[in-house]
């Protein structure tokens, strides 16, 4: 509730927004409590108990080779500086981005710069956004990323703002190795197990529950 409240300038603004959503603080807190309770229950009873053996990962990889074919891909990290709302603010934003570009070109740790200055969600990973095909990147960013050599750094502007981009790896079209996809594939298989176990658990809980149906099937709701 405290984190949500910080998104508003005042209690009055928060209350007005909640009213527009046809709710209030009491209902919001009740909903959060229920959501957190369910999440904790699922985490304790399913997520923490799910394991994926290396043999399972290897078997899936060899059984689904087409899923691991990829076009030309590039791995990038970036620092995002939002564009200014006015020409003056935008000039300051660009100057800030250019200063960061200069620091990166001089050899400063790019990941540390991203964590300190980037407003993108990737900042917590040092700006790393992983491998992407050209069509998986926004225009402008894609052209810059695929034209740079590995280790190259540049500055561009897109609709999101100013990006200081660094290319960290490139791969030609081909088949990803098992080691390259192991972590991602392990998470995928774990999620598949989690979903199956959750469906099974819900079914068991439903069978054990006492459910009272107050509205006969097919009966319209009255006003």
N, C-alpha and C positions, 0 to 999 in steps of 0.2 A: 504494500500500500504506500509505503514511503517513497519507493522508486517511481511509482505512478504519479504520486503527488508532485514530485520534482519536475514533471513535464509541464506543469501549469504555473503561471505567474502568481496565482493566489488561490486560496480555498474557494473563493467565490467563483473564479473561472472554472475550477474543477467541478464544482457543484452544478454550474450551468451546463457544462459539457455533458456530465452524467445525465442531467435532466433531458437533454436533447437525445440521448441514447435510451430514454425511457427507463432509467435505473437511478440508483442512489448509492451512497457509500456503504450502507449496510448490505445491500444486495450484491454490490461489487465484492466486498470482503467475503461474503458467504460463497460467492462463485469462485473466488481465488482459493479459499480454504478447500472447497470440494475438488478443484482442479489439482492443487498441490497434493492432496490426500491420495487421489487416484494415481498421480504420477509416482509418488513415493511407493505406493502399493505395487505398481507394475515394476518399478525398478528393483524392489526387494524380492519379489516373487518370480520375476522372469528375467529381466535384463542382466542382473548380477549372477544368475545361474546358467546363462547360456554360454557355451563354449563351441569353438570351431577348430577342429584338428587340422594340422598342416596337410594331412592326407586328403581331407575333404576339399581343401582349397585346390590342391594339385589335380584332383579328379575332375572338379568342375572346369578348371582351366583346359585340360586336355579334351574334355567332352564338348566344349563350346568355343572352338577356335575362332569362329567368325565374329564373336563378341569382342575379341581383343585385336582385331584389325583396326588400323587407324590411318588417316590421311597424314599429310605433313602437319606436324604440330610444333608449337613453341611454348616454352615455359618462361613466364615473366614474373617479375615483382614490380610493384609500383607504389608511388606515394601520391595520394590524391589531395589536392588543395582546391577547395570549392571556389568557383568564380565569384567575383564581387557582384552585388546587386546593382551598383552604380558604376559608371566609368572610372571614377576615382578609386572605388573599392576594388574594382577588377584590376586596375593598374598595380595596386598594392599586393593583390593575390598573385599576379604574375611575377612581380619582383621577388616575392617570397619563394615561389616555385623555382625561379632562376637561381636564387641563392642556394637552394637545396640541390639543384642540378650541379652547380659548381662544386659543392662539397662532395657529392657522390663521385664526380669525375676526378677529384683529387685523391680518392681512395678511402674516404670514410666508410664505415660499415653501413651498407645500404639497409640492412634489416633494422639496425638501431635507429637510423633516421626515420624509417617507416613507422616504427613503433612510437616514436616521439612526436611525429608531425602529421602522419597521414590520417585523414578522416574516414577512410574506407574500412569496412569490416575486416579486410585482410591485414590490417595493421598489427593485430595480435600475432599473426604468423610472419611478421617481418615484411609484410607487403606481398608475400608469395601467393599467387593465384593459380599455381599449378600449370599443367599442360593444357593447351587449347588448340583446336583447329582454327583456321582463319575465320570461318563462318560463326565460330563461337565467341568471337570478340566484337566489340562495338566498332563501327567504322572509324577510321583515324587511328585508333589504338591498334587494330589489326594490321594496317599497312605499316605502321612504325615498327611493330614487334617483328614482323616477318622480313623487314628490310634490314634490320640491325644484325650484326654478328653477335655470337655468344660473348657476353661480357659488355656489350655496347649499352650505352645509356643515352636517353634523349628526353626532350620535353615536348609534349603536345597538348592541345586543348580539345576537349569534346564537350558534349552537352552536360556532362557531369562536373566539369571543371578542368583544372590543370593536372596532368599526369606526368610524373617523372618515371619513366619506364626503364627497367633494366632486363635484358634478356639473359637468362641463366642457363638455358639449354635448348636444343633443337633436335628434332627427330624426323627423318624422312618417312614417307608412307611405308607401312609394314606391319609386323606383328609384335605387339608388346610382349616382353618376356614375363615369365611367371613372377620373378622378383620385382619387376616394375609395377605389377598390379596386385601383388600379394596383400598389401594392407587394405586397399580399396575392396578387393574381392572378399577378404575376410569379413570386413564390415558389412558387405552386401549379404553374405551368407548368414551372418549373425542376425541381421535384420529380418531375413526370411524366416529364420527359426523363431525369433521373437514374435513375429506376426502370427505364426502358426500356433505357438504356445499360448498367446493371448486369446486367440479365438477359442482354443480348447478350454482355457480357464474361464472365460465368459460363459461358455456353454455349461460348464460344471456349476458355476455359481447360479446360473439361471435355473438349472434343474433343482438345486437345493433351496432356492428362494420361495417364499410364499408370495405369490403375485395375485392381487385382487383386481379384476377388470370391472370398472364401474360404468363404462359406456358399452352397451351391446354393439357387436360388430354391425356396421352398416347404418347405425342410427345417427342422423345428422345432429350436430351440436345446436342447441337452442341459444337464443340471444339472452 
